[in-house]
Amino acid sequence: MREKKSAKETREKIYKYIKKRGKKGATDEEGFVYLGIGGCTYRQARSALVKEGLVEASGEVRHGTSAFPATVWKITDKVFE
């Protein structure tokens, strides 16, 4: 079964954004606001990147607009293909 092109493009945009952030990483909220992607779409795509071994939790949290701490995500050494 072929993957939808738009889903891969979304994952690639998110991957490149988190990579661009470097050691600072990015929370989901920071990413979906910056990229103009809906929160659910962003989280699903970021979750797929985690499953693919391309993104991982950094062990840090930051506070955004929510009262809850947000996980900071960073890229791994694996390269997006």
Residue, then its C-alpha position, 0 to 999 in steps of 0.5 A: m500500500r502506498e503512503k499518502k504523499s501529504a503525510k510524508e511531506t508533513r513528517e518531513k516538515i516536522y523533522k526539518y523543523i525539530k532539526k533546525r531547532g538543534k539542542k533546544g528541541a521543540t514541543d508539539e505546541e511550538g511546532f504546530v504554531y510555527l508550521g501552521i499545522g493543526g495540533c492533531t495532525y502535528r502530533q500524529a505525524r510527530s508520533a510516526l517520527v518517533k515510531e520510525g526512530l527519527v525523533e525522541a523525547s529529550g527528557e526536558v519539558r517546557h511550559g507553553t500556553s497550557a498549564f501542563p508541562a510539554t515534552v521537548w522533542k529532538i531528532t536522533d542520529k537516524v536520517f529522514e529518507 
